[in-house]
């Protein structure tokens, strides 16, 4: 049985194998290694993208919690006794009466002169453009702190 060999007879620059001594060495690739490396790279990219999405979701959840807290504070403030129509952007002061009723006032605790006419000062609040309220003048998460003070 005689073996027949096929020879490449085309242009040397398109040859599938090295045809000259100075030609670059052409080595077959290890397909398993290439696939493994590609899969590892894909996993790293996917993990980076997932981590970024988790951080974005955390930011969105924090924003949602702050909106919920502002809404709760708005419920507390609008449930208080107020003898005026509050103006957006202005700061007001929430006080507690002896009977537990809340009162919204334009007068700050330092402006009463001697003694507060109420049982206690709860917090200062500012009316926002969306008609929710934010607590001002407290450290840390002011709205959350203000809700705790009001509910005491």
Beta strands, then each sheet from edge to edge (+ up, - down):
strand 1: 91-96
strand 2: 102-105
strand 3: 120-127
strand 4: 133-136
sheet 1: 2+ 1- 3+ 4-
end
